[in-house]
Amino acid sequence: MHQTHTLQEKLRQFLSVLLPILVSQLALFAMTFFDTIMSGHASPVDLAGVAIGSSIWVPIQSGLIGILLAVTPMVAQLVGAMRKDQVPFTVMQALYLSVVIAVAVILCGALVLQPILNSMNLETDVRDIARRFLIALSFGIVPMFVYTVLRCFIDALGMTRVTMVITLISLPINVALNYVLIFGNFGFPRLGGVGAGVASAITYWCIALISLYVVHRVEPFTEYRMFSRLFRVSLPAWKELLRLGVPIGFSIFFEVSIFAAVTLLMSQFNTVTIAAHQAAMNFASFIYMVPLSISMALTIVVGFEVGAERFRDARQYSYLGIGIALVMASLFAVGLFLFSEQVAGFYTTDPDVLQLTQQFLMYSILFLLSDAVAAPIQGILRGYKDVTVPFVAALVSYWVIGLPLGYLLANYTSLAAFGYWIGLIAGLAAGAVFLFGRLLLMQRRTVKAT
């Protein structure tokens, strides 16, 4: 990362940070993407079981990982302010905290998983697959959280190509494990959807171990001497991490959990509806990796400029990122409108599931434009370390507006399952409007102060 002076230089530096992040996010999400596709080809029951298991785990995972994402703006601002000597302490404290959070999640999950599944109106086979899928996945929680901290450190230095390479190495490992464990190839037991959980857990261990090696032995990370000394646990440092990370985590949790809540509410419908909803939602989430990657890149470049107190440069990066997100969203919307049947065919060969998936995909087009505004702004505000107001905006737009509206439309109109999708669209649009207003206010304050 270095200071830029012209818009062309900013575009070049932003793309050099963004493109490896995008490849990394697509590769990481491809793990879930292939889990869903390959489970669906095992059977509709396996697909539904993985869908229910994912709907429980993903919002929890996303929210807790969101806490650890505080490392990115903290390190980026330290580097921008030329205070690199403080980076190792911050990262090590985040690693300690990540392990504590992971262990707490595993212990809590052991107590509440079965009661949660029993409370849902699920077919017996679907419930059993969901339970065993989550148990298998739990063996990868600790390395997943450790990897998140290390990735935040690497990315905050602008070295996003490194995490891209690590992720690309891990993807074929995950796909190969899925192939042998889901379908029982090469003499392995046929585990169905549960095999996807086992494969993901093993892959997370691979990612974490590779990242530890890179940070310890590869330049330029070795100059930080990350593991040369073991810092004592610092509760004030944990407090600072949590002060910034908890609102980020809750913001992500409120956004992700509304999609999971809708999936759980879909359990009132039949297995075909659950499978079609999950397939369409999975592809919409895949496309979301683009604005999410732009958001992560903006946190890095804006945090670097804010740390150096170059607020006008931070504002230029902000609108550059939002513009790129809107262009990409428009292209995806056109493509999805033209090729919805082919996309649905990736997930299933069942004619009923195929037809219903196409209809859900048409609604997902409307997600794209809202996400193209909301996601980049979230990243920008994190670069400013402004996290509390986005947290409140997420709570109101998703849980006060989106979910209640969807519930009313699904249960008291003829829209049925489609009513939930309309509620989601309304919540996302409201969130985009709230966040844009906050961004304008934040930028006026910082520029005026300068």
NUPA-791942 format. One line per 10 residues: number of its first residue (from 0); their letters; for each residue x, y, z of N, C-alpha, C. Coordinates in steps of 0.001 Angstrom, whole numbers, plus 500000, padded with zeros to 6 digits. Layout:
NUPA-791942
NUM = A = X Y Z X Y Z X Y Z  ...
This chain:
NUPA-791942
0 = MHQTHTLQEK = 500845 498814 500000 500000 500000 500000 500886 501244 500000  500499 502238 499180 501250 503487 499147 500292 504623 498819  500747 505843 499065 499915 507006 498791 499735 507184 497291  498513 507537 496880 498202 507791 495472 497776 509243 495303  497926 509757 494062 497631 511180 493823 496557 511398 492769  496475 510533 491773 495485 510694 490711 494441 509581 490794  493320 509814 490116 492260 508811 490089 492736 507529 489417  493567 507658 488395 494095 506481 487705 494961 505646 488645  495791 506306 489453 496615 505585 490422 495750 504894 491467  494681 505573 491882 493774 504981 492868 493076 503754 492296
10 = LRQFLSVLLP = 492641 503862 491047 491980 502723 490413 492933 501541 490311  494179 501804 489934 495157 500731 489795 495428 500064 491150  495616 500875 492188 495896 500304 493504 494676 499581 494064  493485 500159 493851 492267 499529 494361 492050 498169 493697  492250 498099 492388 492070 496828 491692 493125 495807 492112  494335 496277 492404 495385 495344 492835 495061 494734 494187  494298 495467 495012 493847 494935 496300 492582 494095 496120  491672 494584 495273 490354 493967 495124 490398 492610 494433  491071 492506 493293 490964 491297 492482 491405 490030 493221  492514 490047 493952 492848 488839 494723 491820 488533 495818
20 = ILVSQLALFA = 491250 489575 496436 490202 489341 497436 489007 488672 496786  488628 489152 495606 487488 488581 494899 487726 487113 494577  488914 486793 494087 489231 485394 493785 489177 484556 495059  489718 485101 496158 489708 484377 497432 488288 484133 497921  487437 485170 497861 486060 485024 498332 485275 484039 497473  485488 484109 496169 484796 483168 495289 485255 481736 495564  486542 481575 495823 487054 480239 496107 486535 479724 497450  486507 480613 498464 485970 480204 499760 484497 479847 499654  483760 480696 498949 482338 480411 498806 482110 479182 497943  483030 478927 497021 482888 477753 496174 482856 476472 497000
30 = MTFFDTIMSG = 483473 476510 498183 483393 475353 499068 481935 475077 499430  481216 476127 499853 479794 475976 500166 478987 475681 498908  479381 476324 497806 478700 476140 496525 478751 474668 496110  479930 474068 496177 480065 472667 495799 479425 471738 496835  479458 472135 498116 478740 471368 499131 477266 471228 498749  476676 472358 498352 475244 472379 498033 474954 471602 496755  475731 471871 495704 475502 471200 494429 475674 469684 494563  476769 469272 495196 477062 467842 495270 476097 467131 496221  475656 467824 497290 474641 467246 498171 473316 467099 497435  472999 468101 496599 471754 468034 495831 471742 466875 494863
40 = HASPVDLAGV = 472902 466552 494298 472962 465415 493376 472996 464085 494118  473269 464127 495425 473170 462903 496222 471705 462532 496411  470884 463529 496831 469434 463338 496950 468806 464642 497432  467501 464884 497167 466828 466074 497706 466847 466121 499235  466824 464958 499882 466865 464916 501347 468214 465411 501852  469304 464992 501201 470634 465469 501583 470740 466975 501381  470199 467472 500267 470233 468908 500004 469460 469674 501067  468273 469184 501430 467478 469854 502452 468179 469817 503809  468826 468689 504147 469531 468581 505422 470685 469550 505518  471481 469653 504449 472586 470604 504416 472054 472035 504473
50 = AIGSSIWVPI = 470911 472275 503810 470309 473612 503830 469925 474015 505246  469287 473125 505977 468883 473437 507348 470107 473611 508243  471073 472710 508113 472286 472832 508911 473020 474131 508639  473125 474494 507368 473796 475740 507006 473037 476954 507523  471698 476886 507489 470890 478028 507940 471070 478286 509429  471433 477259 510183 471713 477437 511610 473137 477949 511818  474096 477373 511098 475502 477660 511336 475983 478960 510701  475576 479245 509469 476136 480377 508728 475954 481711 509450  474760 482053 509968 474657 483345 510667 475517 483426 511916  475643 482308 512646 476501 482294 513832 477952 482463 513424
60 = QSGLIGILLA = 478370 481690 512432 479744 481785 511931 480048 483195 511440  479157 483754 510636 479393 485071 510046 479476 486153 511116  478588 486079 512103 478610 487072 513164 479877 487016 513988  480315 485806 514342 481516 485660 515162 482779 486002 514369  482831 485607 513115 483961 485996 512275 483971 487507 512083  482773 488111 512044 482683 489563 511939 483400 490275 513072  483364 489688 514271 484092 490269 515403 485585 490330 515095  486104 489265 514498 487530 489196 514198 487920 490087 513016  486947 490485 512198 487248 491384 511080 487709 492756 511548  487554 493041 512839 488065 494304 513383 489565 494411 513198
70 = VTPMVAQLVG = 490246 493283 513039 491696 493299 512854 492078 494075 511596  491282 493981 510534 491639 494638 509272 491746 496153 509406  490688 496882 509856 490847 498335 509973 491870 498732 511028  492011 497948 512090 492983 498291 513134 494407 498227 512583  494739 497138 511875 496082 497006 511304 496289 498007 510177  495277 498200 509327 495409 499140 508204 495680 500551 508703  494986 500970 509756 495220 502311 510290 496585 502417 510966  497025 501345 511640 498359 501364 512247 499436 501499 511181  499291 500767 510085 500272 500841 508997 500232 502219 508342  499021 502746 508103 498897 504079 507503 499491 505173 508377
80 = AMRKDQVPFT = 499409 504992 509698 499956 505969 510643 501421 505702 510974  502062 504732 510284 503467 504384 510489 503743 503912 511916  502834 503098 512443 503001 502532 513783 503054 501001 513675  503929 500513 512823 504000 499084 512532 504425 498260 513736  505146 498863 514675 505623 498114 515833 504494 497601 516710  503292 498203 516573 502142 497782 517378 501329 496664 516729  501647 496338 515485 500866 495343 514751 500955 493945 515367  502166 493421 515704 502229 492058 516250 501393 491871 517507  501431 492854 518400 500636 492749 519628 499149 492638 519312  498673 493482 518390 497249 493472 518027 496843 492139 517430
90 = VMQALYLSVV = 497653 491605 516527 497323 490349 515862 497348 489178 516841  498351 489130 517711 498440 488030 518667 497254 488035 519630  496848 489200 520087 495680 489267 520971 494427 488784 520249  494318 489104 518955 493169 488639 518163 493203 487115 518001  494402 486535 517867 494512 485073 517776 494061 484416 519075  494499 484960 520207 494052 484414 521492 492529 484465 521586  491980 485618 521246 490533 485803 521341 489789 484858 520401  490349 484617 519222 489683 483747 518252 489552 482318 518775  490586 481828 519455 490540 480471 519999 489505 480379 521114  489455 481390 521972 488471 481402 523065 487049 481400 522506
100 = IAVAVILCGA = 486802 482218 521505 485465 482281 520899 485110 480934 520265  486059 480324 519561 485795 479052 518891 485440 477955 519888  486195 477866 520981 485917 476835 521990 484547 477079 522623  484217 478331 522898 482914 478654 523487 481775 478242 522556  481964 478443 521263 480932 478066 520290 480719 476559 520284  481813 475803 520311 481707 474338 520291 480971 473833 521531  481300 474374 522690 480660 473936 523929 479172 474294 523944  478846 475492 523512 477431 475896 523471 476648 475066 522465  477279 474798 521314 476602 474008 520293 476272 472612 520764  477153 472029 521584 476894 470685 522103 475638 470656 522973
110 = LVLQPILNSM = 475312 471786 523580 474157 471841 524483 472845 472160 523775  472906 472991 522739 471655 473519 522176 471285 472960 520811  472201 472226 520154 471921 471790 518790 470697 470893 518693  470647 469845 519498 469532 468912 519413 468187 469563 519738  468088 470378 520815 466807 471052 521081 466349 471953 519939  467302 472646 519286 466926 473514 518167 466336 472696 517031  466988 471610 516673 466491 470785 515576 465164 470126 515922  465005 469704 517183 463749 469076 517595 462572 470042 517540  462868 471334 517699 461790 472334 517690 461292 472646 516285  462011 472156 515284 461646 472440 513898 460810 471306 513311
120 = NLETDVRDIA = 459879 471687 512453 458994 470713 511822 459679 470121 510593  460587 469161 510849 461378 468577 509771 461104 467086 509645  461313 466586 508433 461279 465142 508254 462450 464528 509024  462265 463307 509508 463275 462668 510362 464630 462573 509676  464659 462178 508410 465927 462037 507696 466625 463382 507510  465849 464421 507226 466419 465755 507047 467046 466241 508347  466336 466033 509467 466847 466449 510776 468155 465727 511112  468215 464436 510826 469406 463657 511151 470612 464107 510326  470405 464377 509049 471507 464844 508201 471995 466212 508668  471067 467102 509010 471452 468436 509487 472287 468344 510763
130 = RRFLIALSFG = 471886 467476 511691 472615 467328 512962 474024 466804 512722  474147 465742 511946 475463 465146 511729 476362 466045 510859  475762 466806 509954 476516 467778 509164 477163 468824 510068  476403 469341 511035 476919 470372 511940 477975 469811 512898  477776 468593 513362 478780 467974 514233 480106 467825 513496  480051 467353 512257 481270 467199 511456 481957 468547 511239  481157 469557 510944 481700 470890 510669 482379 471491 511897  481900 471132 513091 482419 471731 514321 483906 471451 514535  484428 470394 513946 485850 470071 514099 486749 471048 513340  486151 471907 512523 486948 472895 511793 486773 474309 512285
140 = IVPMFVYTVL = 486078 474512 513403 485791 475871 513867 487052 476583 514343  487870 475922 515159 489082 476572 515679 489999 477023 514544  490376 476155 513604 491250 476634 512520 490590 477683 511638  489271 477614 511480 488567 478616 510683 488736 480011 511276  488603 480120 512605 488713 481418 513264 490163 481904 513281  491103 480981 513491 492523 481356 513459 492896 481878 512068  492437 481187 511044 492709 481626 509676 492137 483013 509411  490960 483305 509947 490337 484608 509734 491230 485735 510239  491802 485571 511426 492688 486597 511984 493922 486770 511108  494538 485657 510717 495744 485733 509891 495450 486348 508531
150 = RCFIDALGMT = 494294 486030 507987 493940 486622 506700 493740 488130 506834  493094 488564 507902 492887 489999 508121 494219 490735 508211  495190 490125 508896 496519 490719 509004 497189 490811 507631  497169 489720 506887 497802 489703 505568 497143 490711 504635  495810 490720 504609 495085 491619 503712 495275 493080 504087  495335 493375 505390 495475 494763 505836 496785 495374 505368  497788 494546 505096 499057 495035 504556 498982 495240 503049  497828 494940 502456 497668 495061 501011 498154 493851 500247  498581 492792 500952 499129 491588 500312 498024 490573 500051  496982 491004 499364 495810 490150 499173 496074 488983 498222
160 = RVTMVITLIS = 497127 489082 497420 497442 487958 496518 497871 486728 497306  498444 486946 498471 498899 485817 499285 497703 484982 499747  496670 485647 500272 495485 484895 500702 494782 484266 499511  494878 484898 498357 494288 484307 497154 494961 482966 496838  496282 482938 496887 497007 481702 496587 496675 480612 497602  496613 480991 498887 496283 480023 499935 494907 479413 499684  493960 480254 499355 492588 479786 499147 492485 478907 497912  493180 479287 496849 493134 478495 495620 493755 477112 495821  494741 477028 496703 495324 475725 497016 494308 474837 497734  493506 475459 498610 492583 474681 499443 491334 474215 498701
170 = LPINVALNYV = 490926 474951 497646 489676 474621 496956 489675 473220 496358  490683 472827 495591 490651 471463 495041 490685 470381 496124  491299 470705 497268 491288 469750 498387 489853 469512 498835  489096 470601 498971 487705 470497 499424 486839 469742 498424  486989 470054 497138 486178 469394 496105 486495 467900 496060  487779 467552 496144 488170 466142 496113 487603 465390 497316  487662 466010 498497 487118 465378 499690 485608 465216 499586  484930 466234 499035 483490 466110 498797 483184 464904 497908  483965 464775 496852 483718 463716 495871 483816 462330 496503  484806 462138 497341 484984 460802 497906 484085 460558 499120
180 = LIFGNFGFPR = 483748 461619 499879 482986 461424 501113 481472 461504 500915  481016 462388 500030 479571 462492 499793 479055 461259 499044  479801 460847 498013 479328 459770 497152 479968 458415 497457  480957 458376 498360 481578 457112 498737 482463 456522 497667  483242 457372 497003 484141 456886 495958 485486 456430 496534  486204 455623 495760 487535 455138 496118 487550 454401 497455  486482 453704 497754 486450 452897 498961 486060 453624 500225  485817 454946 500156 485391 455693 501330 483902 455456 501593  483432 455623 502836 482007 455441 503120 481180 456536 502458  479983 456186 502014 479083 457166 501400 478350 457915 502508
190 = LGGVGAGVAS = 478739 459158 502766 478184 459934 503877 477088 460910 503450  476884 461097 502164 475870 462042 501706 476206 463457 502137  475187 464199 502544 475387 465590 502959 476342 465734 504129  476420 464721 504993 477330 464769 506143 478779 464837 505666  479078 464187 504553 480420 464212 504006 480886 465616 503655  479941 466489 503291 480292 467880 502996 480817 468585 504238  480244 468264 505390 480716 468847 506643 482110 468365 507004  482358 467073 506822 483685 466511 507102 484726 467141 506182  484408 467256 504901 485341 467823 503932 485685 469270 504268  484682 470056 504665 484926 471460 505005 485819 471587 506232
200 = AITYWCIALI = 485585 470753 507244 486400 470808 508460 487869 470520 508157  488129 469501 507361 489515 469159 507006 490151 470305 506215  489388 470886 505322 489915 471977 504497 490289 473187 505343  489484 473510 506360 489803 474646 507231 491127 474429 507962  491411 473192 508349 492697 472897 508976 493837 473148 507995  493641 472772 506744 494676 473003 505731 494940 474498 505554  493879 475293 505457 494024 476734 505263 494772 477355 506437  494392 476994 507661 495017 477580 508847 496506 477249 508916  496867 476001 508656 498269 475592 508748 499123 476284 507687  498595 476403 506495 499333 477103 505434 499532 478569 505808
210 = SLYVVHRVEP = 498506 479216 506351 498594 480627 506725 499611 480847 507835  499630 479952 508822 500616 480055 509896 502038 479983 509341  502262 479083 508414 503585 478945 507804 503967 480226 507049  503036 480769 506274 503323 481966 505475 503678 483149 506368  502880 483383 507398 503127 484523 508288 504463 484373 509011  504841 483143 509314 506073 482900 510075 507334 482897 509208  507210 482499 507920 508416 482244 507138 508537 483050 505835  507510 483766 505411 507521 484420 504098 507598 485939 504253  508416 486574 503424 508485 488039 503380 507225 488583 502709  506757 489793 503067 507279 490734 504049 506754 490507 505471
220 = FTEYRMFSRL = 506063 489410 505690 505438 489197 507000 506466 488883 508080  507594 488331 507667 508609 487963 508661 509180 489177 509381  509142 490359 508736 509689 491544 509392 508874 491950 510620  507630 491454 510708 506815 491743 511899 507126 490784 513047  507850 489690 512732 508270 488718 513754 507081 488339 514650  506029 487859 513978 504736 487664 514635 504799 486687 515804  505584 485630 515672 505606 484615 516728 506954 484572 517454  507715 485671 517350 509009 485711 518021 508867 485816 519532  507752 486339 519973 507466 486397 521408 505983 486166 521622  505665 485542 522744 504270 485296 523089 503817 486359 524090
230 = FRVSLPAWKE = 503004 487256 523598 502487 488313 524470 501528 487714 525490  501494 488323 526653 500499 487924 527636 499110 488362 527173  498119 487642 527640 496739 488038 527344 496485 489423 527924  495965 490321 527101 495687 491694 527516 494186 491951 527430  493541 492030 528564 492099 492290 528568 491754 493652 527971  492555 494714 528219 492263 495983 527536 492317 495857 526015  493280 495057 525510 493359 494859 524055 492143 494086 523549  491721 493075 524310 490510 492340 523936 489300 493275 523937  489261 494166 524914 488144 495106 525003 488093 496006 523773  489275 496457 523316 489322 497301 522124 488887 496519 520887
240 = LLRLGVPIGF = 489350 495280 520770 488935 494435 519655 487426 494210 519665  486883 493933 520844 485446 493670 520951 484627 494948 520750  485167 496079 521201 484434 497353 521022 484201 497638 519548  485208 497333 518739 485078 497551 517305 484444 496348 516610  484782 495143 517073 484358 493940 516375 482930 493510 516635  482432 493704 517859 481079 493241 518184 480014 493928 517320  480061 495273 517146 479077 495876 516226 479216 495359 514794  480462 495124 514340 480644 494556 513004 480007 493167 512943  480296 492364 513969 479735 491016 514006 478225 490999 514026  477627 491877 514857 476168 491924 514922 475560 492435 513618
250 = SIFFEVSIFA = 476219 493394 512973 475719 493885 511681 475660 492749 510670  476756 491975 510606 476792 490838 509685 475779 489785 510105  475680 489551 511412 474737 488545 511907 473299 488899 511543  472919 490158 511729 471541 490557 511427 471236 490409 509946  472238 490690 509105 472014 490555 507663 471939 489088 507254  472895 488303 507731 472936 486893 507325 471810 486097 507968  471505 486407 509230 470522 485606 509957 469111 485775 509417  468831 486916 508782 467485 487061 508225 467287 486061 507084  468353 485801 506319 468255 484792 505264 468119 483398 505873  468857 483160 506957 468750 481865 507628 467371 481696 508253
260 = AVTLLMSQFN = 466843 482773 508847 465517 482706 509461 464454 482370 508417  464579 482968 507245 463633 482665 506167 463734 481199 505768  464969 480675 505683 465138 479263 505350 464473 478375 506396  464621 478737 507669 463984 477963 508733 462459 478073 508643  461957 479266 508344 460508 479435 508206 459970 478672 506991  460838 478442 506024 460443 477660 504854 460141 476206 505219  460510 475794 506429 460267 474406 506829 458775 474088 506917  457929 475131 506908 456482 474895 506896 456011 474398 505532  456868 474594 504517 456543 474117 503180 457181 472743 502952  456985 472171 501781 457484 470818 501532 458975 470822 501186
270 = TVTIAAHQAA = 459529 469622 501057 460965 469474 500807 461370 470085 499470  460486 470022 498466 460787 470613 497163 460993 472118 497290  460138 472786 498064 460246 474231 498256 461532 474583 499002  461864 473804 500036 463094 474052 500794 464310 473914 499876  464322 472861 499078 465461 472616 498195 465597 473713 497143  464480 474136 496543 464513 475184 495520 464950 476520 496114  464430 476838 497284 464815 478076 497969 466311 478076 498256  466828 476961 498772 468242 476888 499113 469115 477006 497877  468702 476385 496782 469486 476462 495551 469565 477898 495045  468423 478584 494986 468396 479970 494510 469164 480891 495453
280 = MNFASFIYMV = 469013 480681 496762 469703 481514 497734 471208 481279 497673  471602 480050 497415 473024 479738 497303 473654 480487 496139  472964 480533 495006 473535 481230 493849 473537 482737 494074  472479 483271 494691 472456 484701 495006 473607 485062 495943  473894 484179 496884 475001 484410 497808 476339 484335 497079  476416 483478 496082 477636 483376 495277 477919 484697 494571  476897 485285 493970 477056 486573 493300 477419 487664 494311  476889 487533 495543 477159 488529 496591 478649 488618 496916  479425 487624 496548 480857 487672 496806 481527 488863 496124  480937 489358 495032 481519 490513 494331 481400 491780 495176
290 = PLSISMALTI = 480174 492229 495557 480118 493421 496420 480788 493211 497775  480767 491976 498305 481447 491711 499568 482952 491913 499421  483533 491451 498321 484966 491635 498087 485312 493110 497932  484458 493843 497235 484667 495282 497102 484619 495941 498480  483704 495482 499319 483598 495997 500682 484884 495759 501468  485432 494561 501378 486656 494230 502104 487839 495043 501596  487914 495233 500280 488991 496042 499712 488876 497496 500153  487656 497998 500219 487442 499380 500647 487845 499579 502107  487590 498588 502953 488022 498700 504348 489536 498891 504429  490276 498174 503591 491740 498258 503602 492226 499612 503105
300 = VVGFEVGAER = 491779 500028 501912 492304 501275 501337 491799 502502 502085  490524 502490 502504 489996 503623 503266 490653 503687 504644  490822 502520 505298 491491 502504 506595 492911 503029 506500  493632 502678 505428 494999 503161 505222 495016 504684 505080  494087 505230 504296 494044 506680 504083 493582 507420 505339  492624 506864 506050 492146 507498 507281 493257 507502 508335  494016 506390 508425 495137 506336 509366 496161 507419 509081  496340 507755 507790 497272 508813 507391 496604 510181 507360  495309 510233 507724 494521 511477 507763 494408 512125 506381  494318 511302 505352 494056 511798 503996 492586 511512 503668
310 = FRDARQYSYL = 491703 512329 504213 490272 512043 504157 489674 512254 502766  490223 513177 501990 489716 513367 500633 490048 512151 499754  491218 511590 499956 491570 510369 499229 490653 509220 499633  490323 509145 500928 489406 508101 501404 488044 508228 500732  487576 509472 500560 486273 509683 499908 486328 509281 498438  487420 509573 497758 487540 509189 496349 487533 507666 496188  488244 506982 497048 488215 505517 497020 486793 505004 497244  486044 505660 498124 484693 505214 498462 483791 505165 497234  483751 506260 496487 482841 506319 495346 483366 505508 494163  484665 505335 494105 485229 504447 493092 484731 503025 493318
320 = GIGIALVMAS = 484756 502568 494564 484302 501218 494889 482813 501022 494652  482002 501988 495067 480549 501883 494868 480216 501843 493376  480898 502655 492570 480653 502664 491129 480952 501323 490485  482071 500724 490869 482428 499407 490325 481381 498369 490724  480905 498429 491964 479901 497469 492439 478598 497584 491653  478165 498798 491351 476913 498997 490614 477026 498479 489178  478161 498697 488545 478357 498201 487182 478317 496670 487155  479014 496053 488093 479040 494591 488144 477656 494019 488440  476902 494669 489340 475560 494192 489682 474642 494232 488465  474749 495258 487658 473911 495380 486466 474212 494262 485471
330 = LFAVGLFLFS = 475484 493941 485310 475861 492864 484393 475344 491512 484884  475464 491261 486183 474967 490008 486736 473454 489898 486603  472744 491000 486799 471284 490974 486716 470831 490578 485319  471468 491140 484313 471116 490802 482930 471421 489330 482644  472579 488874 483069 472954 487479 482839 472013 486499 483516  471611 486808 484755 470720 485913 485483 469331 485881 484863  468888 487025 484341 467581 487078 483688 467565 486211 482429  468669 486197 481709 468723 485466 480447 468979 483970 480629  469673 483593 481704 470125 482207 481838 469673 481560 483148  468493 481917 483626 468010 481366 484900 467810 479851 484836
340 = EQVAGFYTTD = 467370 479340 483687 467147 477897 483573 468458 477127 483676  469499 477654 483024 470791 476985 483076 471379 477026 484492  471184 478146 485182 471690 478261 486556 470974 477258 487459  469669 477182 487342 468904 476237 488165 469341 474803 487900  469737 474520 486651 470161 473177 486290 471465 472742 486939  472243 473728 487459 473461 473370 488187 473151 472601 489464  471980 472869 490041 471672 472384 491379 470851 471106 491418  470065 470863 490404 469150 469719 490488 468716 469269 489103  468316 468009 489036 467700 467486 487814 466228 467178 488039  465753 467354 489282 464342 467134 489599 463509 468227 488936
350 = PDVLQLTQQF = 462522 467903 488099 461781 468932 487344 461026 469908 488231  460450 469447 489354 459710 470341 490239 460649 471339 490923  461775 470842 491413 462750 471722 492065 463331 472703 491050  463567 472224 489836 464137 473063 488780 463235 474240 488451  461951 473992 488284 461010 475055 487922 460884 476083 489041  460769 475606 490281 460610 476523 491403 461888 477333 491651  463042 476737 491427 464313 477453 491579 464399 478617 490605  463957 478424 489378 463956 479500 488391 463131 480689 488861  461982 480416 489464 461128 481507 489934 461800 482273 491075  462425 481544 492000 463132 482223 493093 464299 483063 492552
360 = LMYSILFLLS = 464972 482586 491519 466107 483324 490957 465681 484670 490383  464472 484767 489860 463994 486037 489346 463891 487080 490468  463474 486638 491647 463414 487563 492786 464819 487965 493233  465765 487051 493116 467114 487349 493601 467788 488453 492791  467311 488701 491577 467879 489781 490765 467773 491106 491499  466669 491301 492221 466448 492564 492920 467377 492733 494123  467955 491605 494600 468946 491731 495675 470186 492484 495203  470510 492291 493933 471828 492687 493450 472083 494187 493580  471124 495001 493170 471342 496445 493188 471462 496975 494612  470631 496447 495535 470735 496886 496934 472079 496492 497535
370 = DAVAAPIQGI = 472508 495268 497259 473797 494806 497771 474952 495619 497196  474806 496070 495943 475875 496825 495294 476104 498172 495964  475118 498673 496695 475262 499930 497436 475604 499653 498901  474832 498757 499528 474968 498541 500973 476305 497912 501361  476732 496863 500664 477957 496152 501054 479201 497034 500965  479431 497757 499856 480606 498636 499829 480587 499703 500919  479421 500262 501206 479358 501302 502238 479708 500731 503603  479280 499500 503879 479667 498869 505138 481187 498778 505253  481846 498399 504172 483302 498323 504180 483950 499680 504378  483392 500689 503727 483927 502046 503870 483840 502517 505318
380 = LRGYKDVTVP = 482679 502343 505921 482478 502801 507295 483387 502048 508272  483661 500766 508004 484606 500037 508862 486004 500616 508730  486348 501094 507539 487642 501740 507358 487778 502988 508215  486641 503663 508451 486606 504823 509345 486492 504412 510821  486351 503111 511082 486037 502572 512407 484688 503084 512906  483767 503326 511977 482401 503727 512319 481524 502481 512204  481179 501878 513323 480520 500573 513289 479181 500532 514028  478930 501469 514917 477731 501392 515756 476463 501706 514967  476477 502797 514208 475287 503177 513429 474960 502129 512364  475935 501575 511626 475609 500490 510701 474988 499283 511392
390 = FVAALVSYWV = 475410 499018 512621 474808 497928 513382 473317 498188 513631  472975 499411 514042 471569 499764 514282 470775 499725 512981  471389 500219 511899 470713 500206 510594 470401 498781 510155  471346 497868 510388 471120 496470 510017 469980 495864 510817  469934 496145 512104 468872 495618 512963 467502 496090 512499  467383 497381 512235 466078 497944 511856 465650 497474 510473  466550 497581 509498 466151 497290 508121 465838 495814 507894  466586 494926 508559 466386 493504 508317 465331 492881 509224  465364 493237 510512 464502 492543 511469 463242 493320 511840  463233 494625 511636 462028 495416 511914 461203 495608 510643
400 = IGLPLGYLLA = 461898 495704 509505 461200 495918 508222 461114 494624 507407  462251 494015 507109 462294 492907 506164 461562 491652 506593  461931 491092 507757 461348 489813 508165 459861 489918 508500  459406 490915 509271 457956 491009 509530 457133 491161 508252  457628 491975 507315 456910 492143 506054 456831 490822 505304  457949 490103 505245 457958 488815 504567 457013 487818 505203  456970 487797 506541 456081 486871 507246 454617 487170 506923  454255 488441 506910 452875 488820 506605 452494 488415 505176  453389 488679 504233 453093 488360 502836 453018 486850 502602  453886 486098 503306 453922 484649 503102 452739 483930 503728
410 = NYTSLAAFGY = 452237 484458 504835 451200 483757 505583 449797 484333 505418  449685 485560 504920 448370 486184 504822 448036 486668 503421  448840 486273 502429 448522 486558 501037 448750 485288 500220  448416 485357 498948 448585 484190 498074 450032 484015 497599  450934 484908 498010 452324 484822 497575 453048 483611 498156  452588 483137 499318 453196 481974 499988 454707 482183 500149  455520 481212 499722 456966 481276 499957 457606 482505 499309  457044 482976 498203 457616 484149 497537 457487 485411 498396  456540 485419 499320 456370 486577 500200 457616 486850 501031  458294 485783 501463 459524 485973 502235 460599 486657 501389
420 = WIGLIAGLAA = 460671 486319 500122 461680 486937 499254 461391 488430 499051  460129 488791 498934 459788 490208 498803 460170 490965 500076  459957 490346 501236 460369 490963 502494 461872 491169 502552  462635 490168 502086 464090 490299 502052 464529 491458 501159  463904 491588 500022 464243 492664 499091 463980 494027 499733  462845 494160 500422 462512 495424 501085 463515 495760 502181  463923 494759 502948 464893 494993 504017 466248 495421 503475  466711 494756 502404 467991 495120 501807 467971 496540 501246  466870 496909 500604 466760 498258 500045 466774 499311 501149  466048 499047 502238 466033 499990 503361 467432 500141 503955
430 = GAVFLFGRLL = 468154 499031 504100 469509 499086 504631 470435 499912 503757  470299 499785 502432 471138 500550 501517 470899 502048 501673  469647 502444 501833 469316 503865 501999 469880 504408 503313  469698 503670 504405 470203 504110 505711 471723 504277 505689  472420 503293 505121 473877 503325 505126 474428 504446 504245  473772 504719 503136 474234 505800 502264 474125 507146 502969  473039 507338 503705 472889 508571 504480 473989 508720 505525  474337 507611 506196 475399 507660 507197 476738 507971 506553  477010 507415 505371 478269 507674 504684 478417 509163 504351  477360 509763 503833 477417 511195 503500 477731 512030 504734
440 = LMQRRTVKAT = 477100 511699 505854 477327 512438 507094 478767 512271 507571  479280 511054 507544 480645 510783 507994 481665 511531 507142  481469 511541 505835 482426 512202 504956 482394 513713 505120  481230 514281 505328 481152 515720 505571 481919 516095 506833  481777 515276 507875 482458 515562 509140 483961 515510 508997  484471 514466 508329 485921 514319 508244 486554 515366 507339  485915 515688 506209 486452 516686 505298 486430 518056 505957  485342 518372 506675 485256 519644 507365 486338 519758 508442  486573 518650 509157 487605 518658 510186 488987 518904 509586  489206 518360 508396 490494 518566 507740 490684 520026 507331
